[in-house]
Amino acid sequence: MPVSTSSNKPTVKQQREAQRAAKVAALKKKQATEKRNRLIGIILGATAGVAVLALIVVLVVTNPAKTPTTGEDPVASGDRDSIEIEGLETWPGLTATHVEGTVDYEMTPPAGGDHNAVWLNCGVYNVPQPNENAVHALEHGAVWVTYNADEVDAAGLETLRAALPSTYIILSPYEGLDAPVVASAWGAQVKLDGPDDERLEAFLQKYWKSPSAPEPGALCTGALTGEGKVG
């Protein structure tokens, strides 16, 4: 009686199932590798982002940027009233009535008095500005720095712009000045020898946003933007 023997060779079905299992295993391995690589990339990216942010913070803190047209806000080293400025002129008791039309001021440039109901927006101008609107800005605590365009060149103008704070300042040329630069606040004025006159810093410390102005802290924006505003 013949003995039947079975072959150890897998069937076609078994071969296909083995191939399918191998493909599934390879696909899962590939997906796991890609997932791991994505996770590593995210971690490295986040770490780099934090490092860049930290560097930016350090740079900003250690090197605060100045605006192209202004310097830092003036800070008085002591009481404002104790600051003495050679050549300073003052006019106490000025009226502050809102009027229409032009005003005949007793000083040039005007350093207070009756004025237009609309203030001049603070900023840097390259043409002369109306007295009556600029005086209203002085009422709010601004300082108006005017210069003789025939005596202050481009380099001098940059020196002026770099010395002034970013707010509550008007810088503009003024016709007929008898000094290269004049700094005016409400009821106070000093004629300066030039853009680098050290008395400008003292004047700003004493009068910039001064509480002695009629309306200190009132807006210096949101009203009239004069012709030729460049900053």
C-alpha positions as CSV (number, residue, x, y, z in Angstrom):
1,M,0.0,0.0,0.0
2,P,1.6,3.3,-1.1
3,V,2.3,6.0,1.5
4,S,1.2,9.6,0.6
5,T,3.7,12.4,1.4
6,S,2.8,16.2,1.8
7,S,5.1,18.8,0.3
8,N,6.6,21.5,2.6
9,K,6.3,24.1,-0.1
10,P,3.7,26.8,0.9
11,T,0.7,27.2,-1.3
12,V,0.2,30.2,-3.6
13,K,-2.3,31.6,-1.1
14,Q,0.2,31.3,1.8
15,Q,2.9,33.0,-0.4
16,R,0.6,36.0,-1.2
17,E,-0.4,36.4,2.5
18,A,3.3,36.4,3.5
19,Q,4.1,39.0,0.9
20,R,1.2,41.1,2.0
21,A,2.3,40.8,5.7
22,A,5.8,41.9,4.7
23,K,4.6,44.9,2.8
24,V,2.4,45.9,5.7
25,A,5.3,45.6,8.1
26,A,7.5,47.7,5.8
27,L,4.9,50.4,5.4
28,K,4.4,50.6,9.2
29,K,8.2,50.9,9.7
30,K,8.3,53.6,7.1
31,Q,5.4,55.5,8.7
32,A,7.0,55.2,12.1
33,T,10.3,56.5,10.7
34,E,8.6,59.5,9.1
35,K,6.6,60.3,12.2
36,R,9.8,60.2,14.3
37,N,11.6,62.5,11.8
38,R,8.7,64.9,11.9
39,L,8.7,65.0,15.7
40,I,12.4,65.6,15.7
41,G,12.0,68.4,13.2
42,I,9.2,70.0,15.2
43,I,11.4,69.9,18.4
44,L,14.4,71.3,16.6
45,G,12.3,74.0,15.0
46,A,10.7,75.0,18.3
47,T,14.1,75.1,20.0
48,A,15.5,77.2,17.3
49,G,12.5,79.6,17.4
50,V,12.9,80.0,21.2
51,A,16.6,80.7,20.8
52,V,15.9,83.3,18.1
53,L,13.2,84.9,20.2
54,A,15.5,85.0,23.2
55,L,18.2,86.6,21.0
56,I,15.8,89.2,19.8
57,V,14.7,90.1,23.3
58,V,18.3,90.4,24.4
59,L,19.1,92.7,21.5
60,V,16.0,94.9,22.1
61,V,16.7,95.2,25.8
62,T,20.4,95.9,25.5
63,N,20.1,98.0,22.3
64,P,16.8,99.9,22.3
65,A,16.1,101.2,18.9
66,K,15.6,104.9,18.4
67,T,13.3,106.3,15.8
68,P,14.9,107.9,12.8
69,T,13.8,111.4,13.8
70,T,14.0,111.4,17.6
71,G,16.0,110.7,20.6
72,E,15.1,109.5,24.1
73,D,12.5,111.3,26.3
74,P,14.2,113.9,28.5
75,V,14.4,113.1,32.2
76,A,15.1,115.9,34.6
77,S,17.9,115.0,37.1
78,G,16.1,116.9,39.8
79,D,13.2,119.3,40.4
80,R,12.2,121.2,37.2
81,D,12.2,124.5,39.0
82,S,15.8,124.1,40.0
83,I,17.1,123.9,36.4
84,E,18.7,127.1,35.4
85,I,19.1,128.0,31.7
86,E,21.3,130.9,30.5
87,G,19.3,133.3,28.3
88,L,15.9,131.9,29.3
89,E,13.0,134.3,28.8
90,T,9.6,133.8,30.5
91,W,6.2,135.3,30.2
92,P,3.9,134.6,33.1
93,G,0.2,135.1,33.0
94,L,-0.4,134.6,29.3
95,T,-4.0,134.3,28.2
96,A,-5.2,131.2,26.4
97,T,-8.4,132.2,24.6
98,H,-9.5,130.4,21.4
99,V,-9.7,132.9,18.6
100,E,-10.1,133.0,14.8
101,G,-7.6,134.5,12.4
102,T,-4.1,135.6,13.2
103,V,-2.7,136.8,16.5
104,D,-0.1,139.5,17.1
105,Y,2.2,137.8,19.5
106,E,4.7,139.6,21.7
107,M,7.5,137.2,21.1
108,T,9.0,135.5,18.0
109,P,8.3,132.6,17.6
110,P,5.2,132.8,19.9
111,A,5.6,131.0,23.2
112,G,2.0,131.1,24.4
113,G,-1.1,133.3,24.3
114,D,-4.4,133.3,22.5
115,H,-4.6,130.7,19.8
116,N,-6.6,128.7,17.3
117,A,-9.1,126.2,18.6
118,V,-7.4,123.4,16.6
119,W,-3.9,122.4,17.7
120,L,-1.1,121.5,15.4
121,N,-0.2,117.8,15.5
122,C,3.2,117.3,16.9
123,G,5.9,116.0,14.6
124,V,8.7,117.1,12.2
125,Y,7.9,119.6,9.5
126,N,10.0,120.9,6.6
127,V,8.1,124.1,6.1
128,P,6.9,126.8,8.5
129,Q,3.8,126.1,10.5
130,P,0.9,128.5,11.5
131,N,1.6,130.2,14.8
132,E,-1.9,130.0,16.2
133,N,-2.1,126.2,15.8
134,A,1.4,125.6,17.1
135,V,0.7,127.7,20.2
136,H,-2.3,125.5,21.0
137,A,0.1,122.5,21.0
138,L,2.3,124.4,23.5
139,E,-0.8,124.7,25.7
140,H,-0.8,120.9,25.9
141,G,2.8,120.7,27.1
142,A,4.6,120.4,23.8
143,V,7.9,122.1,23.0
144,W,8.3,123.9,19.7
145,V,11.8,123.8,18.3
146,T,12.2,126.2,15.4
147,Y,15.3,126.8,13.2
148,N,16.6,129.3,10.7
149,A,16.9,127.3,7.5
150,D,19.7,129.6,6.2
151,E,21.8,128.8,9.2
152,V,21.1,125.1,9.9
153,D,22.3,122.7,7.2
154,A,21.2,119.1,6.7
155,A,23.7,117.8,9.2
156,G,22.6,120.3,11.8
157,L,19.0,119.4,11.2
158,E,19.8,115.7,11.8
159,T,21.5,116.7,15.0
160,L,18.4,118.5,16.1
161,R,16.1,115.6,15.2
162,A,18.3,113.1,17.1
163,A,18.1,115.3,20.2
164,L,14.3,115.5,20.4
165,P,11.9,113.1,22.1
166,S,9.3,111.1,20.1
167,T,6.2,112.9,21.3
168,Y,5.0,116.3,22.3
169,I,7.6,118.0,20.0
170,I,7.2,120.2,17.0
171,L,10.2,120.8,14.8
172,S,9.9,123.2,11.9
173,P,11.7,126.0,10.1
174,Y,10.7,129.6,11.0
175,E,11.2,132.7,8.9
176,G,12.8,135.7,10.4
177,L,14.5,134.1,13.4
178,D,17.3,136.1,15.0
179,A,19.0,132.9,16.2
180,P,19.9,129.7,14.5
181,V,17.6,127.7,16.8
182,V,14.9,128.7,19.2
183,A,13.2,126.4,21.7
184,S,9.7,127.5,23.0
185,A,7.3,126.1,25.5
186,W,4.2,127.7,27.1
187,G,5.5,131.0,28.6
188,A,9.2,130.2,28.1
189,Q,11.8,130.5,25.4
190,V,15.5,130.3,24.8
191,K,17.5,131.3,21.8
192,L,20.2,128.8,21.0
193,D,23.5,129.2,19.2
194,G,23.0,126.1,17.1
195,P,21.7,122.5,16.9
196,D,24.4,121.3,19.3
197,D,23.8,123.9,22.0
198,E,23.7,122.1,25.3
199,R,20.9,124.4,26.6
200,L,18.4,122.5,24.4
201,E,18.6,119.4,26.6
202,A,18.2,121.5,29.8
203,F,15.2,123.3,28.2
204,L,13.5,120.0,27.4
205,Q,14.2,118.7,30.9
206,K,12.5,121.7,32.3
207,Y,9.6,122.3,30.0
208,W,8.8,119.1,27.9
209,K,5.3,118.0,29.0
210,S,5.5,120.5,31.8
211,P,2.7,120.5,34.4
212,S,2.9,124.3,34.3
213,A,1.3,124.3,30.9
214,P,-2.4,125.3,30.9
215,E,-3.5,121.8,29.7
216,P,-0.6,119.4,30.4
217,G,-1.1,116.0,28.8
218,A,-3.8,116.9,26.4
219,L,-3.5,115.4,23.0
220,C,-0.8,116.4,20.6
221,T,-2.2,114.3,17.8
222,G,-5.6,113.9,16.1
223,A,-6.1,117.5,15.0
224,L,-4.3,119.6,12.3
225,T,-1.5,118.0,10.3
226,G,0.4,120.9,8.8
227,E,1.9,121.0,5.3
228,G,5.3,119.3,4.9
229,K,5.1,116.8,7.8
230,V,7.9,114.3,7.4
231,G,8.1,112.7,10.8
